[in-house]
Amino acid sequence: MGVATATFLAFAASQVGTPGPANMALLATGARYGLRDALPFVAGVAFGKQLIIWPIGFGLMGLATQLPWLFTTLKFASAAYIFWLAWKVANLKLSPGRADDDAPGFAAGLVVHPLNPKAWAMITAGFTNFVDPGTPTLQATAIIAACLFACQIVLHPLWCWGGDRLAATVAGKPAERWLMWALAALTVLSVLFVLVQGG
């Protein structure tokens, strides 16, 4: 009994580090406001995943067999929200370090993962593929949560910093509009990929 911790950590790093709705939001936020101003948002995104890890670990997925329509509704509502965020990203103007509005804060970051289909799929895969049957629920959930959080506190700031550096390179140039539309398109594609994979 137990969790294949090393293997799951590698899986978690590959998932947290690759493009998805959360990382696109971090990239766009860093591009718009700069890394320093975006750090509360980054922290919120990291902690927000904990809001779904623990309920899933303690049996939330059991509801999927009893109320499948509820999970289908939530999945597509979440996708619609991410598509709306992508539209906002596509129409952002970069102004690193001098944005007129305030950067989104910790609370805004908290809702990113609960509304992110990729996060739900990743966490569910973690429990179903890397946890031995019979492992105590608290032990399994704590290990999954710790591994994901460790990956996030390293990789999420890097995505945000990448946006900051991109903005410094292309802000005010013709490439700016193409960059923002590309980020929006990647966000939409990442959600569509998860929806199609999930059936």
N, C-alpha and C positions, 0 to 999 in steps of 0.2 A: 504494500500500500504506500502511496505517496504521490509526489508530483515530479515529472521529469524536468527538473528545474533548469538545467543547463540547455536542454533542447528547447524548452519553452522560451527561455531568455533569447536564444538566437531567433526563434520565430517572432517573438515580440519586437525585437530590434528591427527585423526586416519589415514588419507591418507598420510600426510607429515611424520608421525612417522613410517610407516610400510615400509618393503623392496620394493624397486623399482629401476629403473635405476639410478636416481640421488643419492639416499642413498647408493647404491653400489659403485658409483663413489666416493662419499665422504669417505666411509669406506676404499676403496682401496687407496685413496690419503693420508688419515691419516696414514694408515699402511706403506706406502712407504716413506713419507716425515716427518711425525710427525705433530701434531696439529698446532704448531706455524707457521711452514712454509706453511701449507696448508690453513691458514686463508684467504688470498686473494681469493683463489679458492672458499672457502665456501661462502664468501661475493658475489662473482660473481654468484654462483648458486642461492642464495637467490634473488638477484636483477633480474636475468634472467627470473624468473617466471613472473615478472611484464611486460616483453616484450610481453607476450601472453595474460595476463589477460585483459589489456586495449583494445587491438584490438578485443578480443572476446566480451567484454562488449559493445563495440560500433558497433557491428553488423557484425563482420567477419564471424560468423557462418551462416549468411544469404547467403554467397557465396556457402555454402555447397549444397544448393538446386539448385543453378544455374550451378555450376561447380563441380559436385560430383567426377568426375575423378581426379580433381586436389587434392582434399583432400585425396582420396585413394592413389594417388601417393606419396603425402607428408607423409602419415602414414607409408607406407612401406619403403620409403627412410629413414625416421627417425629410424625405427626399424633396418634397415641394419646398420646404423651408431652406434646404441647402441650395436648391436652384435659385431661390430668391436672393440668397447671399451672393451667389455667383453673378447674378445680374448687377448687384450693387458693386461688386469687384470690377466687373467689365467697364463700369462707368466712372470709376474713381480717377481722380487726378492726383498724381504723385507730387508730394511737397515735403520731402524728408526734413524733419526738424522744424518745419514751419507750417504745419497744417492748421487751418482756421478752427477746426472743431477739436474736441477732446478725444483722445484715444479711448477705445472701449476698455472697460475696467475688468476687475476680477469676476464680478457677477455675470457680465456678458460672456466671459470665457467659460464659466461653469456650464452653460447650456449647450455648448458646441458638441460635445461627445454624446450627451443623451439624445440629441437630434441627428446623430451621425450614423447612418446604416453600417458603415465600415467598422465602427467601434463595436457595435452589437455583434456583428459577424465574427470579428476578431476574438472577442471575449468568449463567445459561445464556442468557437473552435478551440480556444485554450482549455476550457473545461472538458470538452468532449474528447479531445485528442491527446492531452498531456497529463490528465489526472487518472490515476488507477482507481478502479471501482473499490469502494469500501474506505477510501481515504476520508478522514474526518472533515466535515464541511468547513470548519473554521480554519484548519490547516491549509486545505486546498485554496480557499478563497484568499487567505492572507498571502500565500506565496504568489498566486496569480497577480494580486493587487500590487505587491512589492516589486515584482519583475517589471510590470508595465509602468509603474511610477518611475522606477530607475531609468528605464529607456526614455521616458518622456522628459525628465528633468535634464537629460543630456541633449536629446534630439529636437525637442520643440523650440528651445532658444536658437538652435542652429538654423531652423527654417525661418524664424523671425529675422535673424541676422542676415540671412540670405536675401530676404526682401529688402532690408535696409540697404544692402550693398547694391542690389539691382536698381533701386530708386536713385541712389547716388550716381549711377551710370547713365540712366536713360531719362530721368525726370526732365520734362520740358523739351524733349527731342521727339522726332516723328516715331521712334521705336516705342515710345511710352504707350500709346494707344494699343499697338499690336501686343505688347507685353500683357497689359491688363485683360485684353480679350483672350489671350492664350491661357492665362491663369484661370479665368472664368470657365473656359472650355475644358481644361483639365479637371476642374472641380466637378463639372457636370458629368464628364466621362467616368470619373472615379465612382460617382454614385450609381450611374447606369451599370457599370461593371459589377458592383456589389449586388444590385437588384437582380441582374440577369443570373449571376452565379447562385444567388439564393433561391432561384426559381421564381 
